[in-house]
Amino acid sequence: MPFDAAWVIAWARLAADAVRERREELTALDAAIGDGDHGENLDRGLHAAVAALDEAQAAGRGPATPTEALKTVATTLITTAGGAAGLLLGTACLRAARAAQAAGGDDGRIDTAGVARILHEACAGAQSRGRAEPGDKTMVDAWYPAAEAAQLAADEGLGPVEAIERAARAAAEGAAATEPLRARKGRASYLGERSRGHRDPGAESTAILLAAAARAARRSRDAADED
């Protein structure tokens, strides 16, 4: 079951709800090694993105493809989220939108190979904007294993739902693995050895976002099975 624009919209809604639920946790993680605004910024940006999607749909110009939906999310995050989170995640979503356009067929729907391509480009966007590599204790430590897991699912011939589920699990593991790392990028890097023992907030929020993507995918599959 390839993904369409409805999947991206459902993903954005679920992500906004999940981040709001865990906003204080994300803020606390960021307060330990950063500016302490990650949860608030991401909450604001994602709810603004949902509002932008709702406004477009109410005006009869709602996104018809995953590319259009991802572009709306990307541009809203960049302009409203604030801080590093807005730029990094906005850039990741913008690169994902371009990948979706390249991967989609005539109707823009995304198959497993497309999922892998989207996540790879999202990771590349976060890397280019933050000049980070895996192991630097950033959100890349969640995006990178997620993209690798999705590619492996594609290579094994699995469906897009299975691919995004694997990606979500890999992102969660990647986020947890940032705890013992010494930060080499961003404000956290100023702490040196004191950055060890703290989970990177960007990696954790990435895991939350991809868990929401997996939930949206499962709901789409279940709804299709009932029809």
C-alpha positions as CSV (number, residue, x, y, z in Angstrom):
1,M,0.0,0.0,0.0
2,P,1.9,3.1,-1.2
3,F,1.7,6.2,0.8
4,D,-0.3,9.3,-0.3
5,A,-0.7,12.8,0.9
6,A,-3.2,11.6,3.6
7,W,-0.3,9.7,5.2
8,V,1.9,12.8,5.5
9,I,-1.0,14.9,6.9
10,A,-1.9,12.2,9.5
11,W,1.9,12.0,10.3
12,A,2.0,15.7,11.0
13,R,-1.1,15.6,13.3
14,L,0.2,12.6,15.3
15,A,3.7,14.1,15.5
16,A,2.2,17.4,16.8
17,D,0.2,15.6,19.4
18,A,3.1,13.4,20.5
19,V,5.5,16.3,20.8
20,R,3.0,18.3,22.8
21,E,2.6,15.3,25.1
22,R,6.4,15.1,25.6
23,R,7.2,18.8,25.3
24,E,8.5,19.1,28.9
25,E,10.6,16.0,28.5
26,L,12.2,17.4,25.4
27,T,12.7,20.7,27.0
28,A,14.4,19.1,30.0
29,L,16.7,17.1,27.7
30,D,17.7,20.3,26.0
31,A,18.1,22.3,29.2
32,A,20.8,19.8,30.3
33,I,23.0,20.3,27.3
34,G,21.5,23.1,25.2
35,D,19.3,26.2,25.3
36,G,16.3,24.5,26.9
37,D,13.8,25.5,24.2
38,H,13.7,22.4,22.0
39,G,10.3,21.1,23.2
40,E,8.6,24.5,23.0
41,N,10.0,25.3,19.6
42,L,9.1,22.0,18.1
43,D,5.6,22.1,19.6
44,R,5.0,25.5,18.2
45,G,6.3,24.6,14.7
46,L,4.4,21.3,14.4
47,H,1.1,22.8,15.5
48,A,1.6,25.7,13.0
49,A,2.3,23.1,10.3
50,V,-1.0,21.3,11.1
51,A,-2.8,24.7,11.1
52,A,-1.3,25.4,7.7
53,L,-2.5,22.1,6.3
54,D,-6.0,22.6,7.8
55,E,-6.2,26.1,6.3
56,A,-5.2,24.8,2.9
57,Q,-7.7,22.0,3.0
58,A,-10.5,24.3,4.1
59,A,-9.7,26.6,1.2
60,G,-9.9,23.7,-1.2
61,R,-6.2,23.7,-2.0
62,G,-5.1,21.0,0.3
63,P,-2.0,19.1,-0.7
64,A,-2.7,16.4,-3.3
65,T,0.6,14.6,-3.1
66,P,3.1,13.7,-0.4
67,T,5.5,16.2,-1.9
68,E,3.0,19.1,-1.5
69,A,2.2,18.1,2.1
70,L,5.9,17.8,3.1
71,K,6.7,21.2,1.6
72,T,3.9,22.8,3.7
73,V,5.3,21.2,6.8
74,A,8.9,22.1,5.8
75,T,8.3,25.8,5.1
76,T,6.1,26.2,8.2
77,L,8.8,24.6,10.5
78,I,11.5,26.9,9.1
79,T,9.4,30.0,9.5
80,T,7.7,29.4,12.9
81,A,9.6,26.8,15.0
82,G,12.6,28.9,15.8
83,G,16.0,27.8,17.1
84,A,18.1,25.1,15.5
85,A,15.1,22.7,15.5
86,G,13.2,24.7,13.0
87,L,16.0,25.0,10.5
88,L,17.2,21.4,10.9
89,L,13.9,19.7,10.8
90,G,12.5,22.1,8.2
91,T,15.5,21.4,5.9
92,A,15.1,17.6,6.5
93,C,11.4,17.8,5.5
94,L,12.2,20.0,2.5
95,R,14.8,17.5,1.2
96,A,12.3,14.7,1.9
97,A,9.7,16.6,-0.2
98,R,12.1,16.7,-3.1
99,A,12.8,13.0,-2.7
100,A,9.1,12.3,-2.6
101,Q,8.6,14.2,-5.9
102,A,11.4,12.2,-7.5
103,A,10.2,8.8,-6.1
104,G,6.5,9.2,-6.6
105,G,4.7,7.8,-9.7
106,D,2.1,9.5,-11.8
107,D,-0.1,10.0,-8.7
108,G,2.8,10.9,-6.4
109,R,2.3,7.9,-4.2
110,I,5.4,6.5,-2.3
111,D,6.4,2.9,-2.2
112,T,9.0,1.2,0.0
113,A,12.0,2.4,-2.1
114,G,10.4,5.9,-1.9
115,V,10.3,5.7,1.9
116,A,14.0,4.8,2.0
117,R,14.8,7.6,-0.4
118,I,12.7,10.1,1.7
119,L,14.5,9.2,4.9
120,H,17.9,9.2,3.3
121,E,17.3,12.7,2.0
122,A,15.9,13.9,5.3
123,C,19.1,12.7,7.0
124,A,21.2,14.4,4.3
125,G,19.3,17.6,4.9
126,A,19.9,17.5,8.6
127,Q,23.6,16.6,8.0
128,S,24.1,19.5,5.6
129,R,22.4,22.1,7.7
130,G,24.0,21.0,10.9
131,R,27.3,19.9,9.4
132,A,27.0,16.8,11.5
133,E,27.9,13.1,11.1
134,P,26.7,10.0,12.9
135,G,28.4,9.9,16.3
136,D,28.4,13.7,16.8
137,K,25.4,13.5,19.2
138,T,22.8,15.2,17.1
139,M,19.5,14.3,15.4
140,V,21.6,12.7,12.7
141,D,22.2,9.8,15.1
142,A,18.5,9.0,14.8
143,W,17.9,9.9,11.1
144,Y,20.9,7.9,9.8
145,P,20.0,4.5,11.3
146,A,16.3,5.1,10.3
147,A,17.3,5.6,6.7
148,E,19.6,2.6,6.8
149,A,16.7,0.4,8.2
150,A,14.3,1.6,5.6
151,Q,16.8,0.8,2.8
152,L,17.3,-2.7,4.2
153,A,13.5,-3.2,4.3
154,A,13.4,-2.1,0.6
155,D,16.2,-4.5,-0.3
156,E,14.3,-7.3,1.4
157,G,11.2,-6.6,-0.6
158,L,9.0,-5.5,2.4
159,G,6.1,-3.0,2.2
160,P,6.3,0.7,3.0
161,V,4.5,0.2,6.4
162,E,7.1,-2.3,7.5
163,A,9.9,0.0,6.2
164,I,8.7,3.0,8.3
165,E,8.2,0.7,11.3
166,R,11.7,-0.5,11.1
167,A,12.9,3.0,10.6
168,A,11.1,4.2,13.7
169,R,12.6,1.4,15.8
170,A,16.1,2.2,14.5
171,A,15.6,5.9,15.3
172,A,14.6,5.1,18.9
173,E,17.7,2.9,19.3
174,G,19.8,5.6,17.8
175,A,18.5,8.3,20.1
176,A,19.1,6.1,23.1
177,A,22.7,5.5,21.9
178,T,23.5,9.2,22.1
179,E,23.5,9.2,25.9
180,P,27.2,8.1,26.4
181,L,28.5,10.1,23.5
182,R,30.4,13.3,23.8
183,A,28.8,16.1,21.7
184,R,30.9,17.4,18.8
185,K,28.4,19.8,17.3
186,G,26.1,22.6,18.5
187,R,25.8,24.2,21.9
188,A,26.2,20.8,23.6
189,S,29.7,20.6,22.3
190,Y,30.8,23.4,24.6
191,L,30.3,21.1,27.6
192,G,32.9,18.7,26.4
193,E,33.0,15.6,28.6
194,R,30.0,16.9,30.6
195,S,27.8,16.3,27.6
196,R,28.1,12.5,28.2
197,G,25.3,10.8,30.1
198,H,22.6,13.0,28.4
199,R,20.4,12.0,25.5
200,D,20.4,14.3,22.6
201,P,17.1,16.2,22.4
202,G,17.1,16.4,18.6
203,A,17.7,12.7,18.3
204,E,14.9,12.0,20.7
205,S,12.4,14.3,18.9
206,T,13.4,12.6,15.6
207,A,12.5,9.3,17.1
208,I,9.2,10.7,18.3
209,L,8.5,12.0,14.8
210,L,9.2,8.7,13.1
211,A,7.2,6.8,15.6
212,A,4.3,9.1,14.6
213,A,5.0,8.3,11.0
214,A,4.8,4.6,11.7
215,R,1.5,5.0,13.6
216,A,0.0,7.0,10.7
217,A,1.2,4.2,8.3
218,R,-0.5,1.5,10.4
219,R,-3.7,3.5,10.5
220,S,-3.7,3.9,6.8
221,R,-3.1,0.2,6.3
222,D,-5.8,-0.8,8.7
223,A,-8.3,1.6,7.1
224,A,-7.5,0.2,3.7
225,D,-8.0,-3.4,5.0
226,E,-11.5,-2.5,6.3
227,D,-12.6,-1.1,2.9
